[in-house]
Amino acid sequence: MTEQTSEAVQPSQTESEPPIETAARRRSVSRRTKIALTVILVVALVATGGLVGSWAVNDSLYVSTDNAQIDGVQLLVNAPASGTLVDWSVDMGSTLTAGQEVGRIAVQAGYMQPQVTVRSPADGTIAVNNGVNGAFVTAGTQLAIAYDPSAVFVTARVDETKINDVHLGQVVDIAVDAFSGKPLTGRVVGIKTGAAGVFSLFGQSNTTGNFQKVTQVIPVKIAIDDRSGLDLVPGMNITAKIHRS
């Protein structure tokens, strides 16, 4: 009986052993997987090396920043007297000429209500409109901000660690986000002597005692050589690449 049981078990053990072909197939799949992973790793290394090399070349040729916008000289339209604003006739994008009447201030003076004319200080285009007909305003209230579209420029904020590489007269490549594929050129015409944070409306003083050093940025003014007919408006985002030489 014992020998019969042993003989019955032997076929079962033989059937559980994997065929030679299956083992070979598994080894083949394993080799292909290793080759594929190796190829992927090589491609990734080459791509990374290319990106690093491109960044290094770009950094050696340019001082680049995307912390930059189209800017312009502000023309302030202020209330010349205290009273009620009437006949306010401008809106966003309105074109103004120097001395143009844009509204009036009805001054409260007893039974009399003389009116003082509000005029544009210069030629420009309205960028900010705060005026509301019927609103009471005090003398000096900012009713609107305009800018001269023919005199726009670029304000680029450069890291303080790179500002020593920026000099007056350097050529600048300008890419406006709103006009992709239409590059412009300009030149550095001004470099502020203080960091932008120093002149911000709210100071950056630390009162918590936990000081954390933050790289500051220096505003750089860039004149645009030729606007190429583009409708450049203050506030538009750009990327500026200042040539190192």
Secondary structure as GFF3:
##gff-version 3
##sequence-region A 1 245
A	DSSP	alpha_helix	2	16	.	.	.	ID=ss1
A	DSSP	alpha_helix	20	61	.	.	.	ID=ss2
A	DSSP	beta_strand	62	71	.	.	.	ID=ss3
A	DSSP	beta_strand	74	78	.	.	.	ID=ss4
A	DSSP	beta_strand	83	86	.	.	.	ID=ss5
A	DSSP	beta_strand	95	96	.	.	.	ID=ss6
A	DSSP	beta_strand	101	106	.	.	.	ID=ss7
A	DSSP	beta_strand	115	119	.	.	.	ID=ss8
A	DSSP	beta_strand	124	129	.	.	.	ID=ss9
A	DSSP	beta_strand	136	137	.	.	.	ID=ss10
A	DSSP	beta_strand	142	147	.	.	.	ID=ss11
A	DSSP	three_ten_helix	149	151	.	.	.	ID=ss12
A	DSSP	beta_strand	153	159	.	.	.	ID=ss13
A	DSSP	three_ten_helix	163	165	.	.	.	ID=ss14
A	DSSP	beta_strand	171	176	.	.	.	ID=ss15
A	DSSP	three_ten_helix	177	179	.	.	.	ID=ss16
A	DSSP	beta_strand	184	191	.	.	.	ID=ss17
A	DSSP	three_ten_helix	196	199	.	.	.	ID=ss18
A	DSSP	beta_strand	217	224	.	.	.	ID=ss19
A	DSSP	beta_strand	237	243	.	.	.	ID=ss20
###
